[in-house]
Amino acid sequence: MASGGAARERLAPTGLLSIGQVLARLTPQFPQLTSSKLRFLEVQGIVAPSRTESGYRKFSASDVERLRTALTLQRDHYLPLSVIREQLDEAEAKGESWSDIVPRSITPVGRRHRREELLARTGATPQLLNDAISAGLIPASETYPEQVSTLLSGLVTLARHGIEPRHLRSLRQSAEREAALIESALSTLLRRTDAASRGRAAELAPELATCIDEVRSAMVRQALERVLS
């Protein structure tokens, strides 16, 4: 009798690859690639595989080449994934080959928003922004990076349910502790001065942050189940 995995392979659309098959194609070139790294690259918008009815990821030949290009840019040019994603999307929109991408700087200048623009973009009130600054959730500044826009949008949603910035001071302290934990885990790489080590640290840090987020979310769900049971 055929195994369940073999049966799923027969039912998969012709030409699409499983995670295992993608790893078999790419690990000779990128030995440190794992299934968890592939899932992380999906979360970061580097690739968007299709899904079977059972939820299994299936990758096209185009997905594999996009992954190959992204991993090459990350390994050889130490670019952050956000920059890589932008370059891949731009090349795709222009109908250009990903192999023709010219790597941009590792430290691009991201867009910043003035206070009025930040408030209009997020729907936050001036008082909410002031409260977030007072609580230490957002640093006071004349202009704010995109990540602050994301944070403030979340605070707007929480405020609708009566959760104010002052209630979230412990989250800020927790974030600082988690950043210190990641810094400690990467201390060996961070002590080195070569570009490859620094690039590897820049690659691993967001992966570790994502893993911590997943663990925290699972713990919160467990706590909520106890409260609601």
N, C-alpha and C positions, 0 to 999 in steps of 0.2 A: 504494500500500500504506500502511495506517495505521501511524503510528509506534508504538514500544513504549509510550511514555507515554500515547498516545491509547487504546491497547488496554487498559492498566491502568485508565484512567478508566472504560471501558465495563464492566470487570469489577468495579469497586468497588461496594459496596452503595449503593443509591439514597439520596441525601441527604447522604452523607458527603463531606467536602472534603479535598483534598490540602493540603500545606503552602503551595504556591503560591497556591491559591485562598483560603486563610485570610489570607495576606499581602495579597492583592488586596482583601479586605474590610476589613482593619484598618489598613493603612499610610496610607490617607487621614487617619485620625484619629491614628495613631501613626507618623509618618514614619521614626523610627529603628528600627522593628521589622524584624528580619531572621530568616532561617530558623535561624541559630545561636541567636538569642535565644529563638525558639520552643522549640528543643530544650532550652535551658537552663531555661526555665520548666517543661518536662516533668520534668526531673531534680529540680527544686525542689518538685515535687508540686502545682504550680498547675493543671495539666491532665494528663489521662491518656488520650490518643487511642487508638483501637483500631488494630490492625495487620492488614494483608493477609497472605496466606500468604507473600508475597515480602518481608514486613517493612516495607512502606511505611506511614507514619502516615496515619490517616484521622480527621478531626475532625467531630464532630456539631455541630448548631446550638447545643446546650447548651455544648459545649466552647468555641465561638467567643464566646458571651456571657460565660462564665466568664473567658476571656482578656481580653475587653474591660473587664470590671469590675476585674480584677487590674491591668491596665495603667493604668486610670484612677486607682485608689487609689495606685499607685506614682508616677504623674506628678503628681497634684494634691495628694497628702498626704504624699509622700516616705516611705511606710511600707516597712519591710523585707519581703522576700518571705515570711519565716516567719510574720509577723503577718498578712499578706494571706491566706496559705494557711489559717491557723486561722479567720479570719473567714469565708472562703468555705465551709469545711467545716461550720462551725457553722450558717451560714445554710441550707446544703443539708440538714443533718440536721433542722432545724426546719421545713423546707418553705417557707422564706421566700425572697423574691426577692432575688437578688444586688444588684439596683439599690437595695434598701432598706437596705443595709449602712451603719451609722454608723461611720466610721473611728475606731479606738482610737488611743491614744497611740503615737508613733513609738518610744518607749522603754519598752515594757512590762517589768514585772518578771518574769523567767522563774523557774521553779521551781528551787530549790537543794536539794541533798541533804547531810545530815550524813554524817560518815565511816562510821558503822555502816550507814546506809541505802545509801550508795554501794557498800560492799563486798558487801552482800546483793544489790543490784541487778545487779552485774556478775559476781559469783562470784569476785572477786579476794581474795587473801589479804592480811592486814595488811602482811606483808613485801613483797609486790609493790607495794602502794601506796607504802610507805616508800621502796622502791628507785626508783620512778618519780619521787618527789619529790626524792630525792638526785641523780638523773640530770638534773634540771631539766626533765623532761617535763611534770610537773604541779606547779603552785605549791602550797605548803603553805597550808591554810586550814581554818577550822572548818566551812564549808559549801562545796559544789562545784556549779557550774552543770551543765546537761545535757550540754554538749559534753565535759566531763571524764568523764562517765559513758560516752560513746561511745568516747573515747580509751582509758579503762581497760579497756573490754570488748575492744578490739583488742589491748591488751597481754596480757590473759589468754590469748587465742588464740595469740599469738606465744610466750608463755612455755611453752605445751604443746609447742612444737617447739624449745625450748632457746634462743630468742631473748629475752634479758633486757633490761630498761630501759637498763642500762649500755651495751648494744650499739647503742642508738638515739640516743646523744647527737648524732651527726652529722646525724640527721634533724631534730632540734630546731634545730641551727645552720642547716641548709638551709631550714627553715621561716622562720626569722628573716630570712634573705637574700631569700627569695621575697616575704615581706611588705614588705621594704624596696624590692624591685623594683617591686611593685605601687604602693606609696606614691609612688615616683618617677614612674611612668607616669601617676599621677593628680594629680601635684603642682599642675598648673594649676587643677584644680577645687578641690583642698584649700586652696589659698591664698585662694580666694574665700570671702566670709562670707555670701552669700545662700543661702537655704534650698534653692533649686532646684539650685545647684551642689553643695551638700553631699549632697542627695538623689541626684543623678546619680552622685556618687562612691560612695555607699553601694550603688547599683545595679550599678555596673561592677566594684567590687572582688571580689565573689564570682564574677562571670563570669570575670574574669581568673584567679582562684584555680582555678576548675574547668578552664580551659584549661591551666594549668600542670600540674595533676594528670594531665590526659590525656596531655600530652607526657611527663611523668615515667614514667607507666605504660607508654607505648609504648617508652621507652628501656630500662626494666627488662625488658620482654618480649624486646626485641632482645638484651640482654645474656644473658638466660636461654637463649635459643635458641642462642647461641654456646657456652654452658657445656654444654648438653645435647646438642649436635650431635656 
